[in-house]
Amino acid sequence: MRSKGIRSAWFGIHFFLLTAVCLAGVFWLIAQGSTILPSACDEYAHWAERAATWCLGKETSASNPLRRGIATYLHAAGIQAGYSFFAPNVPNHHRLTLALFYDDGRMEYETPHVRSKAAALRLDSLLDKLPEQRYESIRETLIKMLAFSVWREHPDVKKVRATFEAVHLPSITEFEKGKTETLEPMFSFDFSLRGEAQQ
């Protein structure tokens, strides 16, 4: 009978902490204006988020034993983070645009081609990694390979300018006001692919 009471108390504590973690994440999203709720809810959500984080001991100092104990349990149980990383908070992504220059002065825009949805997912993952500092040494080579794949379908192209851009999506409030995505150029490369073909 006593062990049943201990199990019930343990379940209650665990469920309470799990609920507090999830509510803190949800209220944080609302307070940031990342939902379709009206901005009048932001202040109440901020207050509710602080209440949820207080339940988790996060309002105390980092050296507080209660805070450390709760954090240790949350990490051990795998419930230290809620599910606020799901949509509508889609992270920014990147885009590679290839400007194709022809001998007769024409110019066309293309993007790297893929043959399947799986390949498209891999390409998106690659493009999201390219801005990182650790890939700087191979960045130009990877982009040249992507440009070469498009050049094979346009053999009369004289030059290709590859422009890499960060795509910033509008917040929900901005989207409601009609704002669309914005592009931030990060770097570009010019390739004379006709010379490459002769090697």
Rosetta constraint file for C-alpha pairs under 8 A:
AtomPair CA 1 CA 5 HARMONIC 6.53 0.50
AtomPair CA 2 CA 6 HARMONIC 6.36 0.50
AtomPair CA 3 CA 7 HARMONIC 6.13 0.50
AtomPair CA 4 CA 8 HARMONIC 6.14 0.50
AtomPair CA 5 CA 9 HARMONIC 6.10 0.50
AtomPair CA 6 CA 10 HARMONIC 6.05 0.50
AtomPair CA 7 CA 11 HARMONIC 6.07 0.50
AtomPair CA 8 CA 12 HARMONIC 6.14 0.50
AtomPair CA 9 CA 13 HARMONIC 6.24 0.50
AtomPair CA 10 CA 14 HARMONIC 6.07 0.50
AtomPair CA 11 CA 15 HARMONIC 5.96 0.50
AtomPair CA 12 CA 16 HARMONIC 5.98 0.50
AtomPair CA 13 CA 17 HARMONIC 6.18 0.50
AtomPair CA 14 CA 18 HARMONIC 6.12 0.50
AtomPair CA 15 CA 19 HARMONIC 6.03 0.50
AtomPair CA 16 CA 20 HARMONIC 6.16 0.50
AtomPair CA 17 CA 21 HARMONIC 6.19 0.50
AtomPair CA 17 CA 55 HARMONIC 7.79 0.50
AtomPair CA 17 CA 56 HARMONIC 6.93 0.50
AtomPair CA 17 CA 74 HARMONIC 7.81 0.50
AtomPair CA 18 CA 22 HARMONIC 6.34 0.50
AtomPair CA 18 CA 79 HARMONIC 6.31 0.50
AtomPair CA 19 CA 23 HARMONIC 6.01 0.50
AtomPair CA 20 CA 24 HARMONIC 5.98 0.50
AtomPair CA 20 CA 52 HARMONIC 5.19 0.50
AtomPair CA 20 CA 53 HARMONIC 7.17 0.50
AtomPair CA 20 CA 55 HARMONIC 6.77 0.50
AtomPair CA 20 CA 56 HARMONIC 6.95 0.50
AtomPair CA 21 CA 25 HARMONIC 6.41 0.50
AtomPair CA 21 CA 52 HARMONIC 7.15 0.50
AtomPair CA 21 CA 53 HARMONIC 7.55 0.50
AtomPair CA 21 CA 56 HARMONIC 7.52 0.50
AtomPair CA 21 CA 79 HARMONIC 7.48 0.50
AtomPair CA 21 CA 80 HARMONIC 6.80 0.50
AtomPair CA 21 CA 81 HARMONIC 6.34 0.50
AtomPair CA 21 CA 82 HARMONIC 5.71 0.50
AtomPair CA 22 CA 26 HARMONIC 6.22 0.50
AtomPair CA 22 CA 81 HARMONIC 7.27 0.50
AtomPair CA 22 CA 82 HARMONIC 4.50 0.50
AtomPair CA 22 CA 83 HARMONIC 6.82 0.50
AtomPair CA 22 CA 84 HARMONIC 7.91 0.50
AtomPair CA 23 CA 27 HARMONIC 5.88 0.50
AtomPair CA 23 CA 49 HARMONIC 7.10 0.50
AtomPair CA 23 CA 52 HARMONIC 6.50 0.50
AtomPair CA 23 CA 82 HARMONIC 7.89 0.50
AtomPair CA 24 CA 28 HARMONIC 5.98 0.50
AtomPair CA 24 CA 48 HARMONIC 7.57 0.50
AtomPair CA 24 CA 49 HARMONIC 4.79 0.50
AtomPair CA 24 CA 50 HARMONIC 7.53 0.50
AtomPair CA 24 CA 52 HARMONIC 5.19 0.50
AtomPair CA 24 CA 53 HARMONIC 6.10 0.50
AtomPair CA 24 CA 82 HARMONIC 7.95 0.50
AtomPair CA 25 CA 29 HARMONIC 6.40 0.50
AtomPair CA 25 CA 49 HARMONIC 7.56 0.50
AtomPair CA 25 CA 81 HARMONIC 7.71 0.50
AtomPair CA 25 CA 82 HARMONIC 5.80 0.50
AtomPair CA 25 CA 83 HARMONIC 7.21 0.50
AtomPair CA 25 CA 84 HARMONIC 5.60 0.50
AtomPair CA 26 CA 30 HARMONIC 6.44 0.50
AtomPair CA 26 CA 84 HARMONIC 6.32 0.50
AtomPair CA 27 CA 31 HARMONIC 6.03 0.50
AtomPair CA 27 CA 45 HARMONIC 4.98 0.50
AtomPair CA 27 CA 46 HARMONIC 6.60 0.50
AtomPair CA 27 CA 48 HARMONIC 6.41 0.50
AtomPair CA 27 CA 49 HARMONIC 5.07 0.50
AtomPair CA 28 CA 32 HARMONIC 6.19 0.50
AtomPair CA 28 CA 45 HARMONIC 6.89 0.50
AtomPair CA 28 CA 46 HARMONIC 6.61 0.50
AtomPair CA 28 CA 49 HARMONIC 5.86 0.50
AtomPair CA 29 CA 33 HARMONIC 6.51 0.50
AtomPair CA 29 CA 34 HARMONIC 5.38 0.50
AtomPair CA 29 CA 35 HARMONIC 6.77 0.50
AtomPair CA 29 CA 84 HARMONIC 7.25 0.50
AtomPair CA 30 CA 34 HARMONIC 5.82 0.50
AtomPair CA 30 CA 35 HARMONIC 5.75 0.50
AtomPair CA 30 CA 37 HARMONIC 7.25 0.50
AtomPair CA 30 CA 41 HARMONIC 7.26 0.50
AtomPair CA 30 CA 42 HARMONIC 5.89 0.50
AtomPair CA 30 CA 45 HARMONIC 5.93 0.50
AtomPair CA 30 CA 46 HARMONIC 7.84 0.50
AtomPair CA 31 CA 41 HARMONIC 7.36 0.50
AtomPair CA 31 CA 42 HARMONIC 4.22 0.50
AtomPair CA 31 CA 43 HARMONIC 6.51 0.50
AtomPair CA 31 CA 44 HARMONIC 7.74 0.50
AtomPair CA 31 CA 45 HARMONIC 5.08 0.50
AtomPair CA 31 CA 46 HARMONIC 5.10 0.50
AtomPair CA 32 CA 42 HARMONIC 6.98 0.50
AtomPair CA 33 CA 37 HARMONIC 7.71 0.50
AtomPair CA 33 CA 39 HARMONIC 6.53 0.50
AtomPair CA 33 CA 42 HARMONIC 6.56 0.50
AtomPair CA 33 CA 172 HARMONIC 7.70 0.50
AtomPair CA 33 CA 173 HARMONIC 7.42 0.50
AtomPair CA 34 CA 88 HARMONIC 7.31 0.50
AtomPair CA 34 CA 89 HARMONIC 7.03 0.50
AtomPair CA 34 CA 171 HARMONIC 6.60 0.50
AtomPair CA 34 CA 172 HARMONIC 6.29 0.50
AtomPair CA 34 CA 173 HARMONIC 7.94 0.50
AtomPair CA 35 CA 88 HARMONIC 7.23 0.50
AtomPair CA 35 CA 172 HARMONIC 6.58 0.50
AtomPair CA 36 CA 172 HARMONIC 6.51 0.50
AtomPair CA 36 CA 173 HARMONIC 7.62 0.50
AtomPair CA 37 CA 41 HARMONIC 6.79 0.50
AtomPair CA 38 CA 42 HARMONIC 7.73 0.50
AtomPair CA 40 CA 44 HARMONIC 7.92 0.50
AtomPair CA 41 CA 45 HARMONIC 6.03 0.50
AtomPair CA 42 CA 46 HARMONIC 6.15 0.50
AtomPair CA 43 CA 47 HARMONIC 6.43 0.50
AtomPair CA 44 CA 48 HARMONIC 6.18 0.50
AtomPair CA 45 CA 49 HARMONIC 5.97 0.50
AtomPair CA 46 CA 50 HARMONIC 6.35 0.50
AtomPair CA 47 CA 51 HARMONIC 6.37 0.50
AtomPair CA 48 CA 52 HARMONIC 6.25 0.50
AtomPair CA 49 CA 53 HARMONIC 6.16 0.50
AtomPair CA 50 CA 54 HARMONIC 5.96 0.50
AtomPair CA 50 CA 59 HARMONIC 7.94 0.50
AtomPair CA 51 CA 55 HARMONIC 6.45 0.50
AtomPair CA 52 CA 56 HARMONIC 6.69 0.50
AtomPair CA 53 CA 57 HARMONIC 6.42 0.50
AtomPair CA 53 CA 58 HARMONIC 5.40 0.50
AtomPair CA 53 CA 59 HARMONIC 6.67 0.50
AtomPair CA 54 CA 58 HARMONIC 5.60 0.50
AtomPair CA 54 CA 59 HARMONIC 5.22 0.50
AtomPair CA 54 CA 60 HARMONIC 7.87 0.50
AtomPair CA 56 CA 67 HARMONIC 6.98 0.50
AtomPair CA 56 CA 70 HARMONIC 6.62 0.50
AtomPair CA 56 CA 71 HARMONIC 7.83 0.50
AtomPair CA 57 CA 66 HARMONIC 6.72 0.50
AtomPair CA 57 CA 67 HARMONIC 4.66 0.50
AtomPair CA 57 CA 70 HARMONIC 7.19 0.50
AtomPair CA 58 CA 62 HARMONIC 7.78 0.50
AtomPair CA 58 CA 67 HARMONIC 6.33 0.50
AtomPair CA 60 CA 64 HARMONIC 6.45 0.50
AtomPair CA 60 CA 67 HARMONIC 6.90 0.50
AtomPair CA 61 CA 67 HARMONIC 7.81 0.50
AtomPair CA 62 CA 67 HARMONIC 7.01 0.50
AtomPair CA 62 CA 68 HARMONIC 7.37 0.50
AtomPair CA 63 CA 67 HARMONIC 7.53 0.50
AtomPair CA 63 CA 68 HARMONIC 7.02 0.50
AtomPair CA 64 CA 68 HARMONIC 6.27 0.50
AtomPair CA 65 CA 69 HARMONIC 5.93 0.50
AtomPair CA 66 CA 70 HARMONIC 6.15 0.50
AtomPair CA 67 CA 71 HARMONIC 6.10 0.50
AtomPair CA 68 CA 72 HARMONIC 5.99 0.50
AtomPair CA 69 CA 73 HARMONIC 6.23 0.50
AtomPair CA 70 CA 74 HARMONIC 6.11 0.50
AtomPair CA 71 CA 75 HARMONIC 6.18 0.50
AtomPair CA 71 CA 80 HARMONIC 7.25 0.50
AtomPair CA 72 CA 76 HARMONIC 6.06 0.50
AtomPair CA 73 CA 77 HARMONIC 6.00 0.50
AtomPair CA 74 CA 78 HARMONIC 5.99 0.50
AtomPair CA 74 CA 79 HARMONIC 5.13 0.50
AtomPair CA 74 CA 80 HARMONIC 4.71 0.50
AtomPair CA 75 CA 79 HARMONIC 6.25 0.50
AtomPair CA 75 CA 80 HARMONIC 5.27 0.50
AtomPair CA 84 CA 89 HARMONIC 7.83 0.50
AtomPair CA 85 CA 89 HARMONIC 6.52 0.50
AtomPair CA 85 CA 90 HARMONIC 7.90 0.50
AtomPair CA 86 CA 90 HARMONIC 7.14 0.50
AtomPair CA 92 CA 166 HARMONIC 7.16 0.50
AtomPair CA 92 CA 167 HARMONIC 5.89 0.50
AtomPair CA 92 CA 168 HARMONIC 5.38 0.50
AtomPair CA 92 CA 169 HARMONIC 6.48 0.50
AtomPair CA 93 CA 124 HARMONIC 7.95 0.50
AtomPair CA 93 CA 127 HARMONIC 7.97 0.50
AtomPair CA 93 CA 128 HARMONIC 6.08 0.50
AtomPair CA 93 CA 166 HARMONIC 6.05 0.50
AtomPair CA 93 CA 167 HARMONIC 5.39 0.50
AtomPair CA 93 CA 168 HARMONIC 7.20 0.50
AtomPair CA 94 CA 124 HARMONIC 7.63 0.50
AtomPair CA 94 CA 127 HARMONIC 5.95 0.50
AtomPair CA 94 CA 128 HARMONIC 5.76 0.50
AtomPair CA 94 CA 164 HARMONIC 7.17 0.50
AtomPair CA 94 CA 165 HARMONIC 5.60 0.50
AtomPair CA 94 CA 166 HARMONIC 4.43 0.50
AtomPair CA 94 CA 167 HARMONIC 5.37 0.50
AtomPair CA 95 CA 127 HARMONIC 6.92 0.50
AtomPair CA 95 CA 164 HARMONIC 5.88 0.50
AtomPair CA 95 CA 165 HARMONIC 5.27 0.50
AtomPair CA 95 CA 166 HARMONIC 6.39 0.50
AtomPair CA 95 CA 167 HARMONIC 6.79 0.50
AtomPair CA 96 CA 111 HARMONIC 6.39 0.50
AtomPair CA 96 CA 112 HARMONIC 7.54 0.50
AtomPair CA 96 CA 127 HARMONIC 7.57 0.50
AtomPair CA 96 CA 162 HARMONIC 6.73 0.50
AtomPair CA 96 CA 163 HARMONIC 5.73 0.50
AtomPair CA 96 CA 164 HARMONIC 4.60 0.50
AtomPair CA 96 CA 165 HARMONIC 6.38 0.50
AtomPair CA 97 CA 109 HARMONIC 6.79 0.50
AtomPair CA 97 CA 110 HARMONIC 6.11 0.50
AtomPair CA 97 CA 111 HARMONIC 5.20 0.50
AtomPair CA 97 CA 112 HARMONIC 7.84 0.50
AtomPair CA 97 CA 162 HARMONIC 5.82 0.50
AtomPair CA 97 CA 163 HARMONIC 5.29 0.50
AtomPair CA 97 CA 164 HARMONIC 6.54 0.50
AtomPair CA 98 CA 109 HARMONIC 5.60 0.50
AtomPair CA 98 CA 110 HARMONIC 5.09 0.50
AtomPair CA 98 CA 111 HARMONIC 5.75 0.50
AtomPair CA 98 CA 112 HARMONIC 7.74 0.50
AtomPair CA 98 CA 147 HARMONIC 6.95 0.50
AtomPair CA 98 CA 160 HARMONIC 6.36 0.50
AtomPair CA 98 CA 161 HARMONIC 5.66 0.50
AtomPair CA 98 CA 162 HARMONIC 4.57 0.50
AtomPair CA 98 CA 163 HARMONIC 6.39 0.50
AtomPair CA 99 CA 107 HARMONIC 6.63 0.50
AtomPair CA 99 CA 108 HARMONIC 5.74 0.50
AtomPair CA 99 CA 109 HARMONIC 4.61 0.50
AtomPair CA 99 CA 110 HARMONIC 6.47 0.50
AtomPair CA 99 CA 160 HARMONIC 5.56 0.50
AtomPair CA 99 CA 161 HARMONIC 5.05 0.50
AtomPair CA 99 CA 162 HARMONIC 6.43 0.50
AtomPair CA 99 CA 163 HARMONIC 7.97 0.50
AtomPair CA 100 CA 107 HARMONIC 5.38 0.50
AtomPair CA 100 CA 108 HARMONIC 5.08 0.50
AtomPair CA 100 CA 109 HARMONIC 6.05 0.50
AtomPair CA 100 CA 110 HARMONIC 7.38 0.50
AtomPair CA 100 CA 157 HARMONIC 6.24 0.50
AtomPair CA 100 CA 158 HARMONIC 7.64 0.50
AtomPair CA 100 CA 159 HARMONIC 6.20 0.50
AtomPair CA 100 CA 160 HARMONIC 4.82 0.50
AtomPair CA 100 CA 161 HARMONIC 6.76 0.50
AtomPair CA 101 CA 105 HARMONIC 6.74 0.50
AtomPair CA 101 CA 106 HARMONIC 6.08 0.50
AtomPair CA 101 CA 107 HARMONIC 4.72 0.50
AtomPair CA 101 CA 108 HARMONIC 6.89 0.50
AtomPair CA 101 CA 157 HARMONIC 5.75 0.50
AtomPair CA 101 CA 158 HARMONIC 5.68 0.50
AtomPair CA 101 CA 159 HARMONIC 5.14 0.50
AtomPair CA 101 CA 160 HARMONIC 6.12 0.50
AtomPair CA 102 CA 106 HARMONIC 5.28 0.50
AtomPair CA 102 CA 107 HARMONIC 6.26 0.50
AtomPair CA 102 CA 156 HARMONIC 6.61 0.50
AtomPair CA 102 CA 157 HARMONIC 4.72 0.50
AtomPair CA 102 CA 158 HARMONIC 5.17 0.50
AtomPair CA 102 CA 159 HARMONIC 7.07 0.50
AtomPair CA 103 CA 156 HARMONIC 7.70 0.50
AtomPair CA 103 CA 157 HARMONIC 7.08 0.50
AtomPair CA 103 CA 158 HARMONIC 6.01 0.50
AtomPair CA 110 CA 150 HARMONIC 7.64 0.50
AtomPair CA 111 CA 150 HARMONIC 7.72 0.50
AtomPair CA 112 CA 146 HARMONIC 5.95 0.50
AtomPair CA 112 CA 147 HARMONIC 6.93 0.50
AtomPair CA 112 CA 149 HARMONIC 7.11 0.50
AtomPair CA 112 CA 150 HARMONIC 6.14 0.50
AtomPair CA 113 CA 149 HARMONIC 7.52 0.50
AtomPair CA 113 CA 150 HARMONIC 6.89 0.50
AtomPair CA 114 CA 119 HARMONIC 5.84 0.50
AtomPair CA 114 CA 120 HARMONIC 5.86 0.50
AtomPair CA 115 CA 119 HARMONIC 6.55 0.50
AtomPair CA 115 CA 120 HARMONIC 7.71 0.50
AtomPair CA 116 CA 120 HARMONIC 6.33 0.50
AtomPair CA 117 CA 121 HARMONIC 6.26 0.50
AtomPair CA 118 CA 122 HARMONIC 6.35 0.50
AtomPair CA 119 CA 123 HARMONIC 6.09 0.50
AtomPair CA 120 CA 124 HARMONIC 6.17 0.50
AtomPair CA 121 CA 125 HARMONIC 6.24 0.50
AtomPair CA 122 CA 126 HARMONIC 6.15 0.50
AtomPair CA 123 CA 127 HARMONIC 6.16 0.50
AtomPair CA 124 CA 128 HARMONIC 6.18 0.50
AtomPair CA 125 CA 129 HARMONIC 6.39 0.50
AtomPair CA 126 CA 130 HARMONIC 6.32 0.50
AtomPair CA 127 CA 131 HARMONIC 7.75 0.50
AtomPair CA 129 CA 135 HARMONIC 7.59 0.50
AtomPair CA 130 CA 135 HARMONIC 5.87 0.50
AtomPair CA 130 CA 136 HARMONIC 7.37 0.50
AtomPair CA 130 CA 139 HARMONIC 6.26 0.50
AtomPair CA 131 CA 135 HARMONIC 7.14 0.50
AtomPair CA 131 CA 136 HARMONIC 7.38 0.50
AtomPair CA 132 CA 136 HARMONIC 6.98 0.50
AtomPair CA 135 CA 139 HARMONIC 5.79 0.50
AtomPair CA 136 CA 140 HARMONIC 7.79 0.50
AtomPair CA 138 CA 142 HARMONIC 6.24 0.50
AtomPair CA 139 CA 143 HARMONIC 6.26 0.50
AtomPair CA 140 CA 144 HARMONIC 6.02 0.50
AtomPair CA 140 CA 189 HARMONIC 7.23 0.50
AtomPair CA 141 CA 145 HARMONIC 6.26 0.50
AtomPair CA 142 CA 146 HARMONIC 6.42 0.50
AtomPair CA 143 CA 147 HARMONIC 6.11 0.50
AtomPair CA 143 CA 162 HARMONIC 7.28 0.50
AtomPair CA 144 CA 148 HARMONIC 6.01 0.50
AtomPair CA 144 CA 191 HARMONIC 7.28 0.50
AtomPair CA 145 CA 149 HARMONIC 6.41 0.50
AtomPair CA 146 CA 150 HARMONIC 6.82 0.50
AtomPair CA 147 CA 151 HARMONIC 6.18 0.50
AtomPair CA 147 CA 160 HARMONIC 7.19 0.50
AtomPair CA 147 CA 162 HARMONIC 7.18 0.50
AtomPair CA 148 CA 152 HARMONIC 6.29 0.50
AtomPair CA 148 CA 193 HARMONIC 7.23 0.50
AtomPair CA 149 CA 153 HARMONIC 7.44 0.50
AtomPair CA 150 CA 154 HARMONIC 6.80 0.50
AtomPair CA 151 CA 155 HARMONIC 5.78 0.50
AtomPair CA 151 CA 157 HARMONIC 6.91 0.50
AtomPair CA 151 CA 193 HARMONIC 7.37 0.50
AtomPair CA 155 CA 194 HARMONIC 7.85 0.50
AtomPair CA 157 CA 193 HARMONIC 7.63 0.50
AtomPair CA 157 CA 194 HARMONIC 7.25 0.50
AtomPair CA 158 CA 192 HARMONIC 6.29 0.50
AtomPair CA 158 CA 193 HARMONIC 6.64 0.50
AtomPair CA 158 CA 194 HARMONIC 5.92 0.50
AtomPair CA 159 CA 190 HARMONIC 7.06 0.50
AtomPair CA 159 CA 191 HARMONIC 5.68 0.50
AtomPair CA 159 CA 192 HARMONIC 4.54 0.50
AtomPair CA 159 CA 193 HARMONIC 5.96 0.50
AtomPair CA 159 CA 194 HARMONIC 7.34 0.50
AtomPair CA 160 CA 190 HARMONIC 5.75 0.50
AtomPair CA 160 CA 191 HARMONIC 5.15 0.50
AtomPair CA 160 CA 192 HARMONIC 6.46 0.50
AtomPair CA 160 CA 193 HARMONIC 7.03 0.50
AtomPair CA 161 CA 188 HARMONIC 6.88 0.50
AtomPair CA 161 CA 189 HARMONIC 5.68 0.50
AtomPair CA 161 CA 190 HARMONIC 4.38 0.50
AtomPair CA 161 CA 191 HARMONIC 6.30 0.50
AtomPair CA 162 CA 188 HARMONIC 5.35 0.50
AtomPair CA 162 CA 189 HARMONIC 5.18 0.50
AtomPair CA 162 CA 190 HARMONIC 6.30 0.50
AtomPair CA 162 CA 191 HARMONIC 7.89 0.50
AtomPair CA 163 CA 185 HARMONIC 7.03 0.50
AtomPair CA 163 CA 186 HARMONIC 7.74 0.50
AtomPair CA 163 CA 187 HARMONIC 6.14 0.50
AtomPair CA 163 CA 188 HARMONIC 4.27 0.50
AtomPair CA 163 CA 189 HARMONIC 6.67 0.50
AtomPair CA 164 CA 185 HARMONIC 6.05 0.50
AtomPair CA 164 CA 186 HARMONIC 5.73 0.50
AtomPair CA 164 CA 187 HARMONIC 5.48 0.50
AtomPair CA 164 CA 188 HARMONIC 5.90 0.50
AtomPair CA 165 CA 183 HARMONIC 6.01 0.50
AtomPair CA 165 CA 184 HARMONIC 5.23 0.50
AtomPair CA 165 CA 185 HARMONIC 4.25 0.50
AtomPair CA 165 CA 186 HARMONIC 5.31 0.50
AtomPair CA 165 CA 187 HARMONIC 7.28 0.50
AtomPair CA 166 CA 183 HARMONIC 5.70 0.50
AtomPair CA 166 CA 184 HARMONIC 5.00 0.50
AtomPair CA 166 CA 185 HARMONIC 6.39 0.50
AtomPair CA 166 CA 186 HARMONIC 6.82 0.50
AtomPair CA 167 CA 181 HARMONIC 6.58 0.50
AtomPair CA 167 CA 182 HARMONIC 5.89 0.50
AtomPair CA 167 CA 183 HARMONIC 4.82 0.50
AtomPair CA 167 CA 184 HARMONIC 6.49 0.50
AtomPair CA 168 CA 181 HARMONIC 5.53 0.50
AtomPair CA 168 CA 182 HARMONIC 5.20 0.50
AtomPair CA 168 CA 183 HARMONIC 6.29 0.50
AtomPair CA 168 CA 184 HARMONIC 7.65 0.50
AtomPair CA 169 CA 180 HARMONIC 6.99 0.50
AtomPair CA 169 CA 181 HARMONIC 4.57 0.50
AtomPair CA 169 CA 182 HARMONIC 6.66 0.50
AtomPair CA 170 CA 174 HARMONIC 5.49 0.50
AtomPair CA 170 CA 175 HARMONIC 5.65 0.50
AtomPair CA 170 CA 179 HARMONIC 6.45 0.50
AtomPair CA 170 CA 180 HARMONIC 6.13 0.50
AtomPair CA 170 CA 181 HARMONIC 5.77 0.50
AtomPair CA 170 CA 182 HARMONIC 7.84 0.50
AtomPair CA 171 CA 175 HARMONIC 6.02 0.50
AtomPair CA 172 CA 176 HARMONIC 6.17 0.50
AtomPair CA 173 CA 177 HARMONIC 6.56 0.50
AtomPair CA 174 CA 178 HARMONIC 6.56 0.50
AtomPair CA 174 CA 179 HARMONIC 5.40 0.50
AtomPair CA 175 CA 179 HARMONIC 4.98 0.50
AtomPair CA 175 CA 180 HARMONIC 6.46 0.50
AtomPair CA 192 CA 196 HARMONIC 7.02 0.50
AtomPair CA 193 CA 197 HARMONIC 6.32 0.50
AtomPair CA 194 CA 198 HARMONIC 6.74 0.50
AtomPair CA 195 CA 199 HARMONIC 6.93 0.50
